[in-house]
Amino acid sequence: MADDLPSDFDVVVLGTGLPESILAAALSRVGQKVLHIDRNEYYSGQWASFNLENITKWTKEAMGELGLEHPTIEEDVLLQPGETLSRLDLSVKGKTYFNIASEYHVSNEEEVLDKTDIAKECRSDDKMDKLNPDQVEENKDDNDSESNKDTLEASEEAQSEETKSNTETEAILEDKETKPMSEHKTDETFKKPSSSEDSVVKAEVTESKKPETWTASKLKKDWRRFNLDLAPRLLYCAGSMVELLISSDIAKYCEFRTVTRVLTFLNDKLEKVPCSRADVFSSKDVSMLEKRMLMKLLTFCADYTNHEHQYQDFADKPFKEFLKSQKLTNNICHYVQHSIAMATDTMTTMEGLARTKKFLHSLGRYGNTAFLWPLYGSGELPQSFCRMCAVFGGVYCLRTAVSAVICGADNKCKGVVLTNGQRINCRYVIMESSYADAEDMTYRAKRHVNRGIFITDRSVLPTEDQQLSLMFLPDPDNGVRPTAVLELPPSSMTCPQGLHAVHMTRPGTGDVHPREDLKIVKEKLFDPADDDKPNILWSMYFSQTYYEDLKRGESTPDNIIVLPGPGPEIDLNDVVTQTRQIFVDIMPGEEFLPRPPNPEDIIYVDENEATVGENKQSEFAGEESETNKTGDQSEGVKDTEEVTAIQSDESTPIKTDSTVDQSDESTPIKTDSTVDQSDESSTITADSAVDQSNDGENKQDISSEAGLPLYLVSVRDPPTLSVSVLTPPTPRPPPPLTLSAGLPLYLVSVRDPPTLSVSVLTPPTPRPPPPLTLSVSVLTLVVFGRLDFLCI
Amino acid sequence: MALLDPANVTDQGVRDVRNTAITGATENTKKEHLYKILVIGELGTGKTSIIKRYVHQFFSQHYRATIGVDFALKVLNWDAETIVRLQLWDIAGQERFGNMTRVYYREAVGCIIVFDVTRASTFDAVTKWKGDLDSKVQLADGSPIPCVLLANKCDQAKEGLVNNSSHMDEFCREKGFGGWFETSAKENINIDEATRFLVNKVGII
């Protein structure tokens, strides 16, 4: 299939993880010819999300060989004089993942006493809904019988396949750990509670408590509805990833849900942490005195750089000590250190304050939360960048790797040989660490992170609404290896109705198996003996290697760039910073992921067929910006904007029809309109339009190559939204991220000077507005200005 | 009117836009539908030409990769009460080695698979494309999205199965195509018809 792959590229990128994909998109976007390959048959590499069936497949693949082999390379044919070939190791065995184990903790349905009941339940989602009144709404569109039938069919297939290969236990362990493997094999059926280290949830327990009984086969039936992440990550609402997604317009490919609460264990009780002003005031767990303390502290933290005297004595001492010095109660210290700053015991005050500030500044932008979760899993993000790369000409080949790197006499990389034997010439090679040879990397430390994924039957702290919860649990031993816990409800698109997907991430140490390492937290949250706690239906553990301060090896050609895989961080700011720096290094002077033209604004022109569009040409070609018609927005078709035509050399005829117009109401991938509206809410001049399209012109070689000699950039009318009343003097464009329906959408920007009318700011209990049932596209982010706890 | 509901997801985020795309009646109570339609098929089968012909009414012999564009938009005044906005998603020219991102497939409600009647190998690949499509995107109820097969370049000499129309009908039934059309972007044959056929399959208008 890849026979017609061109042999000359500017950049070859190995691995479709997030950093690689961001760079691939950025390079492609500025006109570099990018070949982007991945050894796997799926996108996102170490950042991938899988459904239940594919993650099972992955556990097998990650430990074994991929089956990619070195081609026979005839060096005298492929190489130029002076060039040398250095082979890369194609094996993935043990390189990145180890200690992988997954298993079901529920029985198959055969063992359940009342077979008929279960059978009925499986066959009728309707019934499930009745049993779970709070989910009825979510499910209402799913209820047609056809759906049931189809899901059933699909999953039966999956199931039979499963049962063929093995029974309910899957345990893939490193070679050296063959013993535990055989141990697992022994309790193949879960007829009796297993004596092995993992508690097996008895079906009876579930039955007595919940009207719904989960079985392994039922989970498998819904295999498609899972999106389980290898490296789950959140986005700070005001973080650099959100900014990048907006500025590059890649946000149009993504959807997000807010993290609705931060939880913590306080005196062995699970509690919601009051993070924002509204939370603080509505919290019942905090006394009046503490409220005042907390507010005062948070207000300081959000602006700590201007109050140096308050912390300078502690700058290099642990944040924990600084908090102690502030005459706070233990509860408040706990909240701030563990849940807001998410700081370890040894973290310095400077770092702690910076983290607290980052958290606080992210509050209020998309509601009463500091984080966003990418719908369908964070494995979607790399793919969004890949799509952008492809749209600008990047070539994608999965299930392909680089067999060898070709180096010239000047110790520069000249190209690569793919596993299909083809030589590709290129100026840069960018590779994820697991593609690189050991000598191509230097690093400060090789570490690993222990991860656990659990499917549970209810939330750790159930409420009426679905909650997306984040927990940061301190290290019980020495305070340096906290465990981050992310509980994802069905609305996060990572698991079926009635279930939760829970991710645990903890920096690893020594050779402690993740199962042991996460045991304390697991037992705190889930306890089969405790009816009030969720039951684990399925679990998976693995350890994943990562490198700190990864750089290329000393003798490695300087046009090879090595990128690290995901570490234990829970957000993505570091990835953006890092990739931006690399981009600036290799493409000085180029813009990092500039906004592409809106597809709806681009007019195709056929330079050779003047006939077709001729008559229409005059309408646009000479016209500068006069078609300024303030049409009724809802009449999408007729609403024309200021249009500026930028004509490139070869194009003459323009054919246009009503396709140019955009109407925000109807585009599901909405972005531009929102930005434009708030963008310099003053006036959008024709100049700005020209700027924007000059962008296109700078890349003239691409565009003309691409058959897009003409860019028509349309600019929205000055914002007509009621926003203007409330817009602060220097409004930041509200991020046009598509927030999903069902989301309380409170707004917005945090950066503006804290001047705003009181009415907006003092909802004592910020009751979310009724869940937005409208299509996402209808949501328009309105700038209210500053809406966070700081404003009083 | 069914609105966008997160529960409407089957696969990796496939949503039944068929029911949800209605974005509200305007003052004139005109209904507006937005459909994301995928256009897939082997390299050089004329996907881009078909889109350009359909959306922009021109054809060019000169093949050019599609760069910088996610989709082309065609607005149809379906009837007096209805506007249909079709987003035709090209496979970004280069994403051509059979590996499409989920981002590309997500929320699609219809698909056009194109092959070149002059090259039998492009017809052989149709099954592969259909399989990839069905495995990666489904309607909320789990059924495959409506799909139409285009035998493009029909103004030229044909090669293979496409010469036998009853066999083609059989093939379509077997593989789950709603129908097939002989098209020519060059001569503007059947493009409007095929698209209209697909929109009919897609929409409850």
Chai-1 contact restraints between the chains, C-beta under 6 A:
chainA,res_idxA,chainB,res_idxB,connection_type,confidence,min_distance_angstrom,max_distance_angstrom,comment,restraint_id
A,M1,B,F97,contact,1.0,0.0,6.0,A-B,restraint_1
A,M1,B,G98,contact,1.0,0.0,6.0,A-B,restraint_2
A,A2,B,F97,contact,1.0,0.0,6.0,A-B,restraint_3
A,Y43,B,T101,contact,1.0,0.0,6.0,A-B,restraint_4
A,E138,B,A7,contact,1.0,0.0,6.0,A-B,restraint_5
A,N139,B,A7,contact,1.0,0.0,6.0,A-B,restraint_6
A,D141,B,A2,contact,1.0,0.0,6.0,A-B,restraint_7
A,D141,B,D5,contact,1.0,0.0,6.0,A-B,restraint_8
A,D141,B,A7,contact,1.0,0.0,6.0,A-B,restraint_9
A,D141,B,N8,contact,1.0,0.0,6.0,A-B,restraint_10
A,D142,B,A7,contact,1.0,0.0,6.0,A-B,restraint_11
A,E146,B,D141,contact,1.0,0.0,6.0,A-B,restraint_12
A,S147,B,D141,contact,1.0,0.0,6.0,A-B,restraint_13
A,S147,B,G142,contact,1.0,0.0,6.0,A-B,restraint_14
A,D150,B,D141,contact,1.0,0.0,6.0,A-B,restraint_15
A,D150,B,G142,contact,1.0,0.0,6.0,A-B,restraint_16
A,T151,B,G142,contact,1.0,0.0,6.0,A-B,restraint_17
A,R224,B,D11,contact,1.0,0.0,6.0,A-B,restraint_18
A,Y253,B,V103,contact,1.0,0.0,6.0,A-B,restraint_19
A,Y376,B,Q12,contact,1.0,0.0,6.0,A-B,restraint_20
A,Y376,B,G13,contact,1.0,0.0,6.0,A-B,restraint_21
A,Q383,B,T101,contact,1.0,0.0,6.0,A-B,restraint_22
A,Q383,B,R102,contact,1.0,0.0,6.0,A-B,restraint_23
A,Q383,B,V103,contact,1.0,0.0,6.0,A-B,restraint_24
A,S384,B,V103,contact,1.0,0.0,6.0,A-B,restraint_25
A,C386,B,T101,contact,1.0,0.0,6.0,A-B,restraint_26
A,R387,B,T101,contact,1.0,0.0,6.0,A-B,restraint_27
A,R387,B,V103,contact,1.0,0.0,6.0,A-B,restraint_28
A,A390,B,A92,contact,1.0,0.0,6.0,A-B,restraint_29
A,A390,B,Q94,contact,1.0,0.0,6.0,A-B,restraint_30
A,A390,B,E95,contact,1.0,0.0,6.0,A-B,restraint_31
A,V391,B,D70,contact,1.0,0.0,6.0,A-B,restraint_32
A,V391,B,A92,contact,1.0,0.0,6.0,A-B,restraint_33
A,F392,B,I67,contact,1.0,0.0,6.0,A-B,restraint_34
A,F392,B,G68,contact,1.0,0.0,6.0,A-B,restraint_35
A,G393,B,I67,contact,1.0,0.0,6.0,A-B,restraint_36
A,G393,B,Q94,contact,1.0,0.0,6.0,A-B,restraint_37
A,G394,B,Q94,contact,1.0,0.0,6.0,A-B,restraint_38
A,V395,B,Q94,contact,1.0,0.0,6.0,A-B,restraint_39
A,Y396,B,E95,contact,1.0,0.0,6.0,A-B,restraint_40
A,Y396,B,N99,contact,1.0,0.0,6.0,A-B,restraint_41
A,C397,B,F97,contact,1.0,0.0,6.0,A-B,restraint_42
A,L398,B,N99,contact,1.0,0.0,6.0,A-B,restraint_43
A,S491,B,P6,contact,1.0,0.0,6.0,A-B,restraint_44
A,M493,B,V9,contact,1.0,0.0,6.0,A-B,restraint_45
A,M493,B,G13,contact,1.0,0.0,6.0,A-B,restraint_46
A,P599,B,V69,contact,1.0,0.0,6.0,A-B,restraint_47
A,P599,B,D70,contact,1.0,0.0,6.0,A-B,restraint_48
A,P599,B,F71,contact,1.0,0.0,6.0,A-B,restraint_49
A,E600,B,L73,contact,1.0,0.0,6.0,A-B,restraint_50
A,I602,B,V69,contact,1.0,0.0,6.0,A-B,restraint_51
A,Y604,B,K52,contact,1.0,0.0,6.0,A-B,restraint_52
A,Y604,B,H56,contact,1.0,0.0,6.0,A-B,restraint_53
A,D606,B,F58,contact,1.0,0.0,6.0,A-B,restraint_54
A,D606,B,S60,contact,1.0,0.0,6.0,A-B,restraint_55
A,N608,B,S60,contact,1.0,0.0,6.0,A-B,restraint_56
A,E609,B,F58,contact,1.0,0.0,6.0,A-B,restraint_57
A,V612,B,Q57,contact,1.0,0.0,6.0,A-B,restraint_58
A,V612,B,F58,contact,1.0,0.0,6.0,A-B,restraint_59
A,S634,B,T26,contact,1.0,0.0,6.0,A-B,restraint_60
A,E635,B,T26,contact,1.0,0.0,6.0,A-B,restraint_61
A,V637,B,V75,contact,1.0,0.0,6.0,A-B,restraint_62
A,K655,B,H56,contact,1.0,0.0,6.0,A-B,restraint_63
A,K655,B,F58,contact,1.0,0.0,6.0,A-B,restraint_64
A,S658,B,V75,contact,1.0,0.0,6.0,A-B,restraint_65
A,T659,B,L73,contact,1.0,0.0,6.0,A-B,restraint_66
A,T659,B,V75,contact,1.0,0.0,6.0,A-B,restraint_67
A,E665,B,T23,contact,1.0,0.0,6.0,A-B,restraint_68
A,S666,B,T23,contact,1.0,0.0,6.0,A-B,restraint_69
A,S666,B,E32,contact,1.0,0.0,6.0,A-B,restraint_70
A,S666,B,L34,contact,1.0,0.0,6.0,A-B,restraint_71
A,S666,B,R85,contact,1.0,0.0,6.0,A-B,restraint_72
A,I702,B,I67,contact,1.0,0.0,6.0,A-B,restraint_73
A,A706,B,I67,contact,1.0,0.0,6.0,A-B,restraint_74
A,G707,B,R64,contact,1.0,0.0,6.0,A-B,restraint_75
A,S740,B,P6,contact,1.0,0.0,6.0,A-B,restraint_76
A,A741,B,L4,contact,1.0,0.0,6.0,A-B,restraint_77
A,G742,B,P6,contact,1.0,0.0,6.0,A-B,restraint_78
A,T773,B,L3,contact,1.0,0.0,6.0,A-B,restraint_79
A,L774,B,L3,contact,1.0,0.0,6.0,A-B,restraint_80
A,S775,B,L3,contact,1.0,0.0,6.0,A-B,restraint_81
A,S775,B,L4,contact,1.0,0.0,6.0,A-B,restraint_82
A,S775,B,T20,contact,1.0,0.0,6.0,A-B,restraint_83
A,S775,B,T23,contact,1.0,0.0,6.0,A-B,restraint_84
A,V776,B,L4,contact,1.0,0.0,6.0,A-B,restraint_85
A,S777,B,T23,contact,1.0,0.0,6.0,A-B,restraint_86
